[in-house]
Amino acid sequence: MDERRPILLVEDNPMDVELALRALTRHKVVNPVEVARDGEEVLARMASWDAGAPLPVLVLLDTGLPKISGLEVLRRLKGHTKYRVIPVVMLTSSNRPSDLQDAYEAGVNSYLVKPVDFKTFVEMIGSLHSYWCNINTLPKEAKD
């Protein structure tokens, strides 16, 4: 299959969603970007993946989500045999040491605090995409 696998952006703040989408556009990202606005939407997507929808190449996950927290979403992704190999990057405004510790204990692949400056944010998003979508090699089960 020649289609690009999606990037799943999990973010409840509409302004942050718009900034991330603009940053991805500026870097000419060809992967489709799917947006989930809360943890329940991610769980619904997991059900669609079970039904054959393409797995995301990368999940960009905020910590402070309504309904189900980003940390709980991370635990469920990393606790699932099929989904634990999907790279998950916490992209959050939280720089609390406990959030950082909890995320790594739950299996996060990277934890990044969103910079306030848009130019720096755009550069961060470009680096994320370049590394996780173009350079990183995933095991076969993450590609199916």
N, C-alpha and C positions, 0 to 999 in steps of 0.2 A: 504494500500500500504506500503510495507516494504522498499522501496528505500529511501535513505537519500536525503533530499532536498539540493539543491546547496547553496554554499556561492557565492555571486556575488562580485567580486573584480573589482572596477572601478578605473582604474589607467592608465595614458597615458605614464608614464616613464617606458620603458622596464626593466631598472635595478631594479626599485622598484617592478615591477611585479615579476621578478625573485626572489628577496629577500623575498617577501611575500609568494610565492609558496614554496620556500625552508623552510621558517619558519613553514608553515602549514605541510609540509612533515615531518619535524623533530618532530612535535607533533602528528604524525600519524593520522591526520585528515581524517576521512572516508567520509565526505561530499565531493561531487564533487565540484571543484572550477571552476566557469565560469568567464572569464575576458572580461570586456568591456573597450575599450581604449578611449572612449569619451562619452559625454552626449547623442549624437544621438543614439549610440548603446544601451544605457539603455532604451531610449524611444522605440526602436524597440523590446527590450525584454519585455517591458510592454505590447506591442501588442501581443506577443507570450503568455504571461501569460493570457491575455484576451481569447486567443484561447485554453487554457487548459494546457499549460506548467506549471510545478511545480513552485510555488513561492519560492524565496530564503528564507532560514532560517535567513540569515544575509546579509546585504549589507555593504561592506567596501568601502567608497567613498572618493576620493580625492577632494579637493576644486578647484584646478587649472586645469580644463579639457579643451581641445579644443572643438570648436563648440558650446556646451552648458555647462555652468559652473556647477561644482559640487553643488553649492548652488541652482541653478535653478533645477537641477535634484532632489535634496532633496525636494524642494518646490512642485514639481510635484508628487513625491512619497507620501509625507505627505498630499497633497491636494486631493488625490484619495481615495475614500471610502474603496476600497478593499485593497489598498497597504499601507495605513497609519499605519497599525499595524506591518509591517515588520520592525524589528530593523535596524536602520541605524547608523553606526559608521563612523564619519569623521576621516579618517586616513590620515593626511596631514603634510606637512612640515611647514605650516603657523601657526605662533604663534601670528598673529596680533589680537589684542582684537576685532576689528570690525568683522573679520571672525568668531571668536568664538561667539560673540553676535548674528550675523546674523544667524549662524547655529542653535543655540538654539531657536531663535525666529521662525525659519522655522520648528522646531520639531525634530531636531536631538536627538538621544538617548544617544550618547556619542561623545565626541570630544577629539581625541588623537593626539598629535604632535609626528611624527615619530622620534624616537631616532636615533642618528648618529651611535651609537655602535650596531653592528649586534647582539651580544649576548643579549643585552637589548631588541632589536627589536623582536628577537625570543621569548623571555619571554613574551613580550607584546602580541604577536600574540597568544601564547598558552593560556594566560589568557583570551583574547577575545573569543577564540573558546570555551574554557571550560565554561565560563559564558553564552554567548549568545546561544550556540548550545546545551549545556548539562544541565545547571542549570536553566536558564530562562524559564518561562512558558508563552507561547503565547496563545492569544484567538483563538477559533476555526477557525474564518475566516482567520487567518494568516496561517493556516495549510492546507487549502483546495487548 
